[in-house]
């Protein structure tokens, strides 16, 4: 049986390799799981509920306000990377205003 912390560390290493980043490696610490020059990632290798995803965004924002924030989940053996629409629009320079009056 694989310990849960080993499964989490393995997932963090996998994501770090895919994004060209570095695993922070501090279990149960208030730090991002993976960092790159421009972004920080929170990696969840278990079934996550949406309120938890929003809490991860808030935590990443407070830890690294100058970088992009991503929450990465493993769903059906595939990594899914989630970002906010505001961040996405800012990254790509698109006018994706959510205001219906504009």
C-alpha positions in Angstrom: 0.0 0.0 0.0 1.3 3.4 -1.0 1.4 6.0 1.8 -0.7 9.1 1.0 2.3 11.4 1.4 4.3 9.4 -1.1 1.4 9.6 -3.6 1.3 13.3 -3.2 5.1 13.7 -3.6 5.0 11.6 -6.7 2.2 13.7 -8.2 4.1 16.9 -7.4 7.3 15.6 -9.1 5.2 14.6 -12.1 3.6 18.1 -12.4 7.0 19.8 -11.8 8.6 17.9 -14.6 5.7 18.6 -17.0 5.7 22.4 -16.4 9.5 22.7 -16.1 9.3 23.8 -12.5 10.6 22.8 -9.1 8.9 20.8 -6.4 8.9 22.8 -3.1 8.9 19.6 -1.2 7.6 20.8 2.2 4.8 18.5 3.4 2.1 20.1 5.6 3.7 23.6 5.2 2.0 26.7 3.9 3.9 26.8 0.6 3.1 26.2 -3.1 3.7 22.6 -4.2 5.5 23.5 -7.4 7.0 26.8 -8.5 8.3 28.1 -11.9 9.6 31.6 -12.8 6.1 32.9 -13.5 3.7 30.6 -11.6 2.9 28.6 -8.5 0.9 25.4 -8.5 -1.1 23.6 -5.9 -1.2 19.9 -6.8 -4.0 17.6 -5.5 -3.7 13.9 -6.2 -7.1 13.0 -4.7 -10.8 13.8 -5.3 -11.1 17.5 -4.6 -14.3 19.5 -4.0 -14.8 22.9 -5.5 -14.7 24.8 -2.2 -11.2 23.4 -1.6 -10.1 24.5 -5.1 -11.2 28.1 -4.2 -9.3 27.9 -0.9 -6.2 26.8 -2.8 -6.5 29.8 -5.1 -6.8 32.1 -2.1 -3.8 30.5 -0.4 -1.6 30.7 -3.5 -2.6 34.4 -4.0 -1.5 35.3 -0.5 1.8 33.3 -0.8 2.9 34.6 -4.2 0.8 37.6 -5.3 3.2 38.5 -8.1 2.9 35.1 -9.9 0.2 33.2 -11.8 -1.8 30.7 -9.7 -2.9 27.2 -10.8 -4.6 24.4 -9.1 -3.7 21.0 -10.6 -6.0 18.0 -10.1 -5.7 14.4 -11.2 -9.0 13.3 -12.7 -9.4 9.8 -14.3 -5.5 9.4 -14.6 -5.1 12.8 -16.3 -3.7 16.0 -14.9 -6.1 19.0 -15.2 -4.8 22.5 -14.7 -7.3 25.1 -13.4 -6.9 28.9 -13.5 -9.3 31.8 -13.0 -10.8 33.4 -16.1 -9.5 36.8 -14.9 -6.0 35.4 -14.9 -6.4 33.7 -18.2 -7.7 36.9 -19.9 -4.8 38.8 -18.4 -2.2 36.3 -19.6 -3.5 36.3 -23.2 -4.6 39.9 -23.5 -8.1 38.9 -24.5 -11.1 41.0 -23.6 -13.1 38.3 -21.8 -15.1 40.7 -19.6 -17.7 38.9 -17.5 -19.7 42.1 -17.3 -22.8 41.7 -19.6 -23.1 45.4 -20.0 -19.8 45.7 -21.8 
